[in-house]
Amino acid sequence: MEKDEQDKVVVRLGLTIRKLREETTSFSQEKLAYEVDLSENQVRRIEKGQTNPTIKSLLKIASTLNVDIKDLFD
């Protein structure tokens, strides 16, 4: 997979996390960060597609949002 394709996946992932956060929990970025033990800045960067989150972080996010990890990639 080329870098451009990887970047697009990370951006899509971030947008999906944001959408799920807003639609399923109404959590703020601050609240999600607290729940998954990340900084608010880190959550913001994940949602903007500016960073590639670890699997561990994605598992925590999915659990907190009450979705399966695969749902983050739909």
Chimera marker file (.cmm) of the C-alpha trace (Angstrom):
<marker_set name="trace">
<marker id="1" x="0.000" y="0.000" z="0.000" r="1" g="1" b="0" radius="0.5"/>
<marker id="2" x="1.403" y="3.386" z="-0.983" r="1" g="1" b="0" radius="0.5"/>
<marker id="3" x="1.810" y="6.261" z="1.462" r="1" g="1" b="0" radius="0.5"/>
<marker id="4" x="-1.059" y="8.236" z="-0.100" r="1" g="1" b="0" radius="0.5"/>
<marker id="5" x="-3.382" y="5.262" z="0.350" r="1" g="1" b="0" radius="0.5"/>
<marker id="6" x="-2.218" y="4.806" z="3.946" r="1" g="1" b="0" radius="0.5"/>
<marker id="7" x="-2.856" y="8.486" z="4.675" r="1" g="1" b="0" radius="0.5"/>
<marker id="8" x="-6.377" y="8.216" z="3.254" r="1" g="1" b="0" radius="0.5"/>
<marker id="9" x="-7.116" y="5.208" z="5.487" r="1" g="1" b="0" radius="0.5"/>
<marker id="10" x="-5.915" y="7.102" z="8.577" r="1" g="1" b="0" radius="0.5"/>
<marker id="11" x="-8.062" y="10.130" z="7.669" r="1" g="1" b="0" radius="0.5"/>
<marker id="12" x="-11.126" y="7.925" z="7.052" r="1" g="1" b="0" radius="0.5"/>
<marker id="13" x="-10.509" y="6.159" z="10.349" r="1" g="1" b="0" radius="0.5"/>
<marker id="14" x="-10.414" y="9.476" z="12.191" r="1" g="1" b="0" radius="0.5"/>
<marker id="15" x="-13.619" y="10.674" z="10.563" r="1" g="1" b="0" radius="0.5"/>
<marker id="16" x="-15.358" y="7.431" z="11.478" r="1" g="1" b="0" radius="0.5"/>
<marker id="17" x="-14.225" y="7.686" z="15.098" r="1" g="1" b="0" radius="0.5"/>
<marker id="18" x="-15.508" y="11.253" z="15.266" r="1" g="1" b="0" radius="0.5"/>
<marker id="19" x="-18.844" y="10.291" z="13.725" r="1" g="1" b="0" radius="0.5"/>
<marker id="20" x="-19.290" y="7.353" z="16.115" r="1" g="1" b="0" radius="0.5"/>
<marker id="21" x="-18.262" y="9.478" z="19.099" r="1" g="1" b="0" radius="0.5"/>
<marker id="22" x="-20.818" y="12.145" z="18.256" r="1" g="1" b="0" radius="0.5"/>
<marker id="23" x="-23.639" y="9.788" z="17.259" r="1" g="1" b="0" radius="0.5"/>
<marker id="24" x="-23.357" y="6.976" z="19.772" r="1" g="1" b="0" radius="0.5"/>
<marker id="25" x="-22.162" y="8.649" z="22.950" r="1" g="1" b="0" radius="0.5"/>
<marker id="26" x="-22.336" y="12.418" z="22.548" r="1" g="1" b="0" radius="0.5"/>
<marker id="27" x="-18.924" y="12.453" z="24.253" r="1" g="1" b="0" radius="0.5"/>
<marker id="28" x="-16.733" y="15.473" z="23.802" r="1" g="1" b="0" radius="0.5"/>
<marker id="29" x="-13.169" y="14.850" z="22.697" r="1" g="1" b="0" radius="0.5"/>
<marker id="30" x="-12.160" y="15.605" z="26.271" r="1" g="1" b="0" radius="0.5"/>
<marker id="31" x="-14.532" y="12.953" z="27.680" r="1" g="1" b="0" radius="0.5"/>
<marker id="32" x="-13.407" y="10.325" z="25.156" r="1" g="1" b="0" radius="0.5"/>
<marker id="33" x="-9.774" y="11.110" z="25.944" r="1" g="1" b="0" radius="0.5"/>
<marker id="34" x="-10.453" y="10.653" z="29.654" r="1" g="1" b="0" radius="0.5"/>
<marker id="35" x="-12.283" y="7.360" z="29.098" r="1" g="1" b="0" radius="0.5"/>
<marker id="36" x="-9.536" y="5.845" z="26.920" r="1" g="1" b="0" radius="0.5"/>
<marker id="37" x="-6.625" y="7.330" z="28.875" r="1" g="1" b="0" radius="0.5"/>
<marker id="38" x="-5.270" y="9.510" z="26.064" r="1" g="1" b="0" radius="0.5"/>
<marker id="39" x="-4.683" y="13.228" z="25.954" r="1" g="1" b="0" radius="0.5"/>
<marker id="40" x="-7.379" y="15.387" z="24.406" r="1" g="1" b="0" radius="0.5"/>
<marker id="41" x="-4.778" y="16.530" z="21.885" r="1" g="1" b="0" radius="0.5"/>
<marker id="42" x="-4.113" y="12.914" z="20.892" r="1" g="1" b="0" radius="0.5"/>
<marker id="43" x="-7.831" y="12.257" z="20.337" r="1" g="1" b="0" radius="0.5"/>
<marker id="44" x="-8.067" y="15.451" z="18.281" r="1" g="1" b="0" radius="0.5"/>
<marker id="45" x="-5.109" y="14.355" z="16.133" r="1" g="1" b="0" radius="0.5"/>
<marker id="46" x="-6.603" y="10.875" z="15.635" r="1" g="1" b="0" radius="0.5"/>
<marker id="47" x="-9.945" y="12.338" z="14.533" r="1" g="1" b="0" radius="0.5"/>
<marker id="48" x="-8.210" y="14.705" z="12.107" r="1" g="1" b="0" radius="0.5"/>
<marker id="49" x="-6.180" y="11.844" z="10.624" r="1" g="1" b="0" radius="0.5"/>
<marker id="50" x="-2.925" y="13.470" z="11.678" r="1" g="1" b="0" radius="0.5"/>
<marker id="51" x="-1.613" y="10.446" z="13.569" r="1" g="1" b="0" radius="0.5"/>
<marker id="52" x="-1.739" y="6.706" z="13.197" r="1" g="1" b="0" radius="0.5"/>
<marker id="53" x="-3.212" y="5.315" z="16.440" r="1" g="1" b="0" radius="0.5"/>
<marker id="54" x="-1.984" y="2.066" z="17.938" r="1" g="1" b="0" radius="0.5"/>
<marker id="55" x="-4.102" y="-1.058" z="17.960" r="1" g="1" b="0" radius="0.5"/>
<marker id="56" x="-4.267" y="-0.742" z="21.746" r="1" g="1" b="0" radius="0.5"/>
<marker id="57" x="-5.721" y="2.774" z="21.444" r="1" g="1" b="0" radius="0.5"/>
<marker id="58" x="-8.192" y="1.630" z="18.797" r="1" g="1" b="0" radius="0.5"/>
<marker id="59" x="-9.336" y="-1.232" z="21.011" r="1" g="1" b="0" radius="0.5"/>
<marker id="60" x="-9.930" y="1.189" z="23.896" r="1" g="1" b="0" radius="0.5"/>
<marker id="61" x="-11.785" y="3.632" z="21.642" r="1" g="1" b="0" radius="0.5"/>
<marker id="62" x="-13.981" y="0.897" z="20.154" r="1" g="1" b="0" radius="0.5"/>
<marker id="63" x="-14.803" y="-0.475" z="23.591" r="1" g="1" b="0" radius="0.5"/>
<marker id="64" x="-15.667" y="2.978" z="24.930" r="1" g="1" b="0" radius="0.5"/>
<marker id="65" x="-17.877" y="3.700" z="21.922" r="1" g="1" b="0" radius="0.5"/>
<marker id="66" x="-19.529" y="0.274" z="22.320" r="1" g="1" b="0" radius="0.5"/>
<marker id="67" x="-18.613" y="-0.849" z="18.817" r="1" g="1" b="0" radius="0.5"/>
<marker id="68" x="-16.478" y="-3.632" z="17.402" r="1" g="1" b="0" radius="0.5"/>
<marker id="69" x="-13.032" y="-2.523" z="16.275" r="1" g="1" b="0" radius="0.5"/>
<marker id="70" x="-13.929" y="-3.439" z="12.681" r="1" g="1" b="0" radius="0.5"/>
<marker id="71" x="-16.679" y="-0.789" z="12.810" r="1" g="1" b="0" radius="0.5"/>
<marker id="72" x="-13.978" y="1.871" z="13.037" r="1" g="1" b="0" radius="0.5"/>
<marker id="73" x="-12.887" y="0.920" z="9.518" r="1" g="1" b="0" radius="0.5"/>
<marker id="74" x="-16.311" y="0.905" z="7.824" r="1" g="1" b="0" radius="0.5"/>
<link id1="1" id2="2" r="1" g="1" b="0" radius="0.2"/>
<link id1="2" id2="3" r="1" g="1" b="0" radius="0.2"/>
<link id1="3" id2="4" r="1" g="1" b="0" radius="0.2"/>
<link id1="4" id2="5" r="1" g="1" b="0" radius="0.2"/>
<link id1="5" id2="6" r="1" g="1" b="0" radius="0.2"/>
<link id1="6" id2="7" r="1" g="1" b="0" radius="0.2"/>
<link id1="7" id2="8" r="1" g="1" b="0" radius="0.2"/>
<link id1="8" id2="9" r="1" g="1" b="0" radius="0.2"/>
<link id1="9" id2="10" r="1" g="1" b="0" radius="0.2"/>
<link id1="10" id2="11" r="1" g="1" b="0" radius="0.2"/>
<link id1="11" id2="12" r="1" g="1" b="0" radius="0.2"/>
<link id1="12" id2="13" r="1" g="1" b="0" radius="0.2"/>
<link id1="13" id2="14" r="1" g="1" b="0" radius="0.2"/>
<link id1="14" id2="15" r="1" g="1" b="0" radius="0.2"/>
<link id1="15" id2="16" r="1" g="1" b="0" radius="0.2"/>
<link id1="16" id2="17" r="1" g="1" b="0" radius="0.2"/>
<link id1="17" id2="18" r="1" g="1" b="0" radius="0.2"/>
<link id1="18" id2="19" r="1" g="1" b="0" radius="0.2"/>
<link id1="19" id2="20" r="1" g="1" b="0" radius="0.2"/>
<link id1="20" id2="21" r="1" g="1" b="0" radius="0.2"/>
<link id1="21" id2="22" r="1" g="1" b="0" radius="0.2"/>
<link id1="22" id2="23" r="1" g="1" b="0" radius="0.2"/>
<link id1="23" id2="24" r="1" g="1" b="0" radius="0.2"/>
<link id1="24" id2="25" r="1" g="1" b="0" radius="0.2"/>
<link id1="25" id2="26" r="1" g="1" b="0" radius="0.2"/>
<link id1="26" id2="27" r="1" g="1" b="0" radius="0.2"/>
<link id1="27" id2="28" r="1" g="1" b="0" radius="0.2"/>
<link id1="28" id2="29" r="1" g="1" b="0" radius="0.2"/>
<link id1="29" id2="30" r="1" g="1" b="0" radius="0.2"/>
<link id1="30" id2="31" r="1" g="1" b="0" radius="0.2"/>
<link id1="31" id2="32" r="1" g="1" b="0" radius="0.2"/>
<link id1="32" id2="33" r="1" g="1" b="0" radius="0.2"/>
<link id1="33" id2="34" r="1" g="1" b="0" radius="0.2"/>
<link id1="34" id2="35" r="1" g="1" b="0" radius="0.2"/>
<link id1="35" id2="36" r="1" g="1" b="0" radius="0.2"/>
<link id1="36" id2="37" r="1" g="1" b="0" radius="0.2"/>
<link id1="37" id2="38" r="1" g="1" b="0" radius="0.2"/>
<link id1="38" id2="39" r="1" g="1" b="0" radius="0.2"/>
<link id1="39" id2="40" r="1" g="1" b="0" radius="0.2"/>
<link id1="40" id2="41" r="1" g="1" b="0" radius="0.2"/>
<link id1="41" id2="42" r="1" g="1" b="0" radius="0.2"/>
<link id1="42" id2="43" r="1" g="1" b="0" radius="0.2"/>
<link id1="43" id2="44" r="1" g="1" b="0" radius="0.2"/>
<link id1="44" id2="45" r="1" g="1" b="0" radius="0.2"/>
<link id1="45" id2="46" r="1" g="1" b="0" radius="0.2"/>
<link id1="46" id2="47" r="1" g="1" b="0" radius="0.2"/>
<link id1="47" id2="48" r="1" g="1" b="0" radius="0.2"/>
<link id1="48" id2="49" r="1" g="1" b="0" radius="0.2"/>
<link id1="49" id2="50" r="1" g="1" b="0" radius="0.2"/>
<link id1="50" id2="51" r="1" g="1" b="0" radius="0.2"/>
<link id1="51" id2="52" r="1" g="1" b="0" radius="0.2"/>
<link id1="52" id2="53" r="1" g="1" b="0" radius="0.2"/>
<link id1="53" id2="54" r="1" g="1" b="0" radius="0.2"/>
<link id1="54" id2="55" r="1" g="1" b="0" radius="0.2"/>
<link id1="55" id2="56" r="1" g="1" b="0" radius="0.2"/>
<link id1="56" id2="57" r="1" g="1" b="0" radius="0.2"/>
<link id1="57" id2="58" r="1" g="1" b="0" radius="0.2"/>
<link id1="58" id2="59" r="1" g="1" b="0" radius="0.2"/>
<link id1="59" id2="60" r="1" g="1" b="0" radius="0.2"/>
<link id1="60" id2="61" r="1" g="1" b="0" radius="0.2"/>
<link id1="61" id2="62" r="1" g="1" b="0" radius="0.2"/>
<link id1="62" id2="63" r="1" g="1" b="0" radius="0.2"/>
<link id1="63" id2="64" r="1" g="1" b="0" radius="0.2"/>
<link id1="64" id2="65" r="1" g="1" b="0" radius="0.2"/>
<link id1="65" id2="66" r="1" g="1" b="0" radius="0.2"/>
<link id1="66" id2="67" r="1" g="1" b="0" radius="0.2"/>
<link id1="67" id2="68" r="1" g="1" b="0" radius="0.2"/>
<link id1="68" id2="69" r="1" g="1" b="0" radius="0.2"/>
<link id1="69" id2="70" r="1" g="1" b="0" radius="0.2"/>
<link id1="70" id2="71" r="1" g="1" b="0" radius="0.2"/>
<link id1="71" id2="72" r="1" g="1" b="0" radius="0.2"/>
<link id1="72" id2="73" r="1" g="1" b="0" radius="0.2"/>
<link id1="73" id2="74" r="1" g="1" b="0" radius="0.2"/>
</marker_set>
